[in-house]
Amino acid sequence: MVAQAWEWLDTVPDPELPSVTITDLGIVRDIREEADALVVALTPTYSGCPATAVIEEDVTRALHEHGVKNVRIEHRLAPAWTTDWITPRGRERLKEHGIAPPAADIGDGIVILSPSTSLGINEVEGPIQCPHCGSPTTTELSHFGSTPCKALYRCEICREPFDYVKPH
Amino acid sequence: MTGHPEARAKRASKGRVEYLLRLGDNALVLAQRSAAWVAHAPVMEEDVALANVALDLFGQAKLWLEYAGKLENGGRDADALAFHRDSGDFRNLLLVERPNGNFADTIVRGYFYDAWANLALHALARSSDEHVAAIAAKSAKETAYHLHRSEDWLIRLGDGTELSHDRAQHAVDELWRFTGEMFLGDDVDAEMTSAGIGFDPASLREAWLERIGIAFANAALAQPADDWMQRGGKQGHHSEALSYMLAEMQVLPRTYIGAQW
């Protein structure tokens, strides 16, 4: 049942990044059978992400449609979601849909900017490739994009703007 | 601490609720202020950025206030705490309730807070209370981005045109007296620090000043002399600016009790 449920949830798209599924993003942390219900542990990408409530509804609906009567959603905050959990398939799918995947791994650490430097986050990242033409010559237009998890970039070669999923 | 174990536990939990309200109210009030820029920002990218920062802060506020309500055990959830308390019940720093002013005022206010929150959340991520540590670790990742942006803007405004420099310097001079409260501890801070849940506010001051000092130098801004510092927000003594903000924020759920989307 649990393995089957993972497969079912593997087809549930993210409401704000519909080209990837919620399992591609690493939002589903655990599925387990308990006496009274099938328990699905979800973690939010960003604490204010408005998609969180929609994802809960989508998960419950998907499982109901496959005949699972009792579903319980569990919220899991720790460890905090990281873009490192985006699967290789998820990264490919983002790119195919014109969104640049994160260019750096976060690792176990919490992102804390050192107080003794003015080091920007971008300085620890590699070059960010344009998802349209593949050029590494890109410029950040804004640290923030159409959703909390993305920044806004422009390619200097093909001149197209694109969203970039920030390493988080 | 003396007295019956149950009375002690109750006091301890009261201090923790108070502490969580402070953390939640800081995020909530700054979120509401930032959100008021939507459709008013100088450029589209900043409109989007301010909305994103507000969204992160609303999310953080919800996590802190939900936990405060749970420990308070009086049936109040995050919404009840956000919408059905008066200004005297709010525990945010005076800094975050300062009005938006011009874009430089907003950037400087956000920068002073982000630089502090970056340190505070880092300290709280090591809290002995696992849920506090989890919320702080999650929030710290988001605040790192806020700080990145506000520091960048501080430097761009300070080291920009004559007008942007003057407005940034004016904002720094006006807001400086609200920064002292971030490093001023009271009984609640002491109780939470000794319990391993919180941190000593004074311990963050040096690192904060170091960061601010580097940014000011890069921004060609002068650091004001430490003069009289305002205090009292953490204990519920607020300026009238907060009342006006809350009136707008709370009018709907207070007028239409139980309203749903």
Contacts between the chains, C-beta under 8 A, distances in Angstrom:
chain1	res1	chain2	res2	distance
A	44	B	59	7.4
A	44	B	138	8.0
A	46	B	55	7.5
A	46	B	56	6.0
A	46	B	59	6.4
A	46	B	142	6.0
A	47	B	56	6.5
A	47	B	59	3.2
A	47	B	60	5.2
A	47	B	62	7.4
A	47	B	63	5.7
A	47	B	135	7.9
A	47	B	138	5.5
A	47	B	139	6.5
A	47	B	142	6.6
A	48	B	55	4.0
A	48	B	56	5.0
A	48	B	57	7.1
A	48	B	58	4.9
A	48	B	59	2.6
A	48	B	60	7.2
A	48	B	62	7.6
A	49	B	55	7.7
A	49	B	59	6.9
A	50	B	55	7.2
A	77	B	63	7.3
A	77	B	131	7.6
A	77	B	134	4.1
A	77	B	135	6.5
A	77	B	138	5.7
A	78	B	130	7.3
A	78	B	133	7.2
A	78	B	134	3.7
A	78	B	137	6.5
A	78	B	138	7.6
A	79	B	137	7.6
A	80	B	134	7.4
A	80	B	137	5.1
A	80	B	138	4.3
A	80	B	141	6.0
A	81	B	138	7.8
A	110	B	122	7.1
A	110	B	125	5.8
A	110	B	137	5.4
A	110	B	140	5.1
A	110	B	141	6.3
A	111	B	140	7.0
A	111	B	141	5.1
A	111	B	144	4.4
A	112	B	118	6.4
A	112	B	122	5.0
A	112	B	140	6.1
A	112	B	144	6.3
A	113	B	118	6.2
A	113	B	144	5.5
A	113	B	147	5.8
A	113	B	148	6.8
A	115	B	115	7.6
A	115	B	118	7.5
A	115	B	119	6.6
A	115	B	207	4.1
A	115	B	208	7.1
A	115	B	210	5.6
A	115	B	211	4.2
A	116	B	207	7.8
A	116	B	210	6.0
A	116	B	211	7.3
A	116	B	214	7.5
A	117	B	214	7.6
A	118	B	151	6.3
A	118	B	155	7.9
A	118	B	211	7.9
A	118	B	214	5.8
A	118	B	215	6.3
A	118	B	218	6.5
A	120	B	148	5.7
A	120	B	152	7.1
A	121	B	144	6.8
A	121	B	145	7.0
A	121	B	148	5.3
A	141	B	45	5.9
A	142	B	45	3.8
A	142	B	46	7.7
A	142	B	48	6.4
A	142	B	49	5.7
A	143	B	49	6.4
A	143	B	145	6.0
A	143	B	148	6.1
A	143	B	149	4.6
A	143	B	152	7.8
A	144	B	45	7.6
A	144	B	48	5.5
A	144	B	49	4.0
A	144	B	51	7.9
A	144	B	52	4.0
A	144	B	53	7.4
A	144	B	145	7.7
A	144	B	149	7.3
A	145	B	48	6.9
A	145	B	52	7.9
A	146	B	48	7.3
A	147	B	52	8.0
A	148	B	52	5.2
A	148	B	55	5.7
A	148	B	56	6.0
A	148	B	142	7.7
A	152	B	45	6.6
A	152	B	48	7.5
A	166	B	145	7.0
A	168	B	141	5.8
